[in-house]
């Protein structure tokens, strides 16, 4: 857990800056800033769209009297994608966009469920 926090707060910003500098050198400073802004705006629209779709599925499951476990996990991943897309940088933008894709969310969700099952067996 400590390593993850170290990577998140120290290594990730350094990587983001390096990528932004490389992109800036390749396409120019203004184009880089424009691209970062464009990805943020398009990403926020995608987060809203996917979030609303997850919310509709959540309500359908509740109305059927079923536990919306998949929808809760998808909702958390869409929120995380939104946070990643808001933060400046291309690396986090790519991760955020990937989390917005339903097939990628399905793979991540399956991995999280397996991890939770392993942890539950330990207790």
CORGINOR-V306527 format. One record per backbone hydrogen bond with DSSP energy under -1.0 kcal/mol. NH is the residue of the N-H (numbers start at 1). CO is the residue of the C=O. E is the energy in kcal/mol with one decimal. If there is no record, write none. Layout:
nh->NH co->CO e->E
nh->NH co->CO e->E
This chain:
nh->5 co->1 e->-2.1
nh->6 co->2 e->-2.4
nh->7 co->3 e->-2.7
nh->8 co->4 e->-2.5
nh->9 co->5 e->-2.5
nh->10 co->6 e->-2.1
nh->11 co->6 e->-1.2
nh->12 co->7 e->-2.8
nh->14 co->10 e->-1.2
nh->15 co->11 e->-2.5
nh->16 co->12 e->-2.9
nh->17 co->13 e->-2.5
nh->18 co->14 e->-2.2
nh->19 co->15 e->-2.5
nh->20 co->16 e->-2.7
nh->21 co->17 e->-2.6
nh->22 co->18 e->-2.2
nh->23 co->19 e->-2.8
nh->24 co->20 e->-2.7
nh->25 co->21 e->-2.2
nh->26 co->22 e->-1.7
nh->27 co->23 e->-3.0
nh->28 co->24 e->-1.8
nh->32 co->28 e->-2.0
nh->33 co->29 e->-2.6
nh->34 co->30 e->-2.7
nh->35 co->31 e->-2.6
nh->36 co->32 e->-2.5
nh->37 co->33 e->-2.4
nh->38 co->34 e->-2.8
nh->39 co->35 e->-2.6
nh->40 co->36 e->-1.8
nh->41 co->37 e->-2.5
nh->42 co->38 e->-2.9
nh->43 co->39 e->-2.5
nh->44 co->40 e->-2.2
nh->45 co->41 e->-1.8
nh->46 co->42 e->-2.5
nh->47 co->43 e->-2.7
nh->48 co->44 e->-2.1
nh->49 co->45 e->-2.5
nh->50 co->46 e->-3.0
nh->51 co->47 e->-2.8
nh->52 co->48 e->-2.4
nh->53 co->49 e->-1.9
nh->54 co->50 e->-2.5
nh->55 co->51 e->-2.5
nh->56 co->52 e->-2.3
nh->57 co->53 e->-2.1
nh->58 co->54 e->-2.6
nh->59 co->55 e->-2.5
nh->60 co->56 e->-2.3
nh->61 co->57 e->-2.2
nh->62 co->58 e->-2.3
nh->63 co->59 e->-2.7
nh->64 co->60 e->-1.6
nh->65 co->62 e->-1.3
nh->66 co->61 e->-2.8
nh->69 co->67 e->-1.4
nh->72 co->68 e->-2.3
nh->73 co->69 e->-2.2
nh->74 co->70 e->-2.5
nh->75 co->71 e->-2.6
nh->76 co->72 e->-2.2
nh->77 co->73 e->-2.1
nh->78 co->74 e->-2.4
nh->79 co->75 e->-2.2
nh->80 co->76 e->-2.4
nh->81 co->77 e->-2.5
nh->82 co->78 e->-2.3
nh->83 co->79 e->-2.2
nh->84 co->80 e->-2.4
nh->85 co->81 e->-2.4
nh->86 co->82 e->-1.8
nh->87 co->83 e->-1.6
nh->93 co->89 e->-1.1
nh->94 co->90 e->-2.4
nh->95 co->91 e->-2.1
nh->96 co->92 e->-2.6
nh->97 co->93 e->-2.8
nh->98 co->94 e->-2.4
nh->99 co->95 e->-2.0
nh->101 co->98 e->-1.2
nh->105 co->101 e->-2.5
nh->106 co->102 e->-2.2
nh->107 co->103 e->-1.7
nh->108 co->104 e->-2.6
nh->109 co->105 e->-3.0
nh->110 co->106 e->-2.2
nh->111 co->107 e->-2.1
nh->112 co->108 e->-2.6
nh->113 co->109 e->-2.5
nh->114 co->110 e->-2.2
nh->115 co->111 e->-2.4
nh->116 co->112 e->-2.6
nh->117 co->113 e->-2.3
nh->118 co->114 e->-2.2
nh->119 co->115 e->-2.5
nh->120 co->116 e->-2.3
nh->121 co->117 e->-1.8
nh->122 co->118 e->-1.2
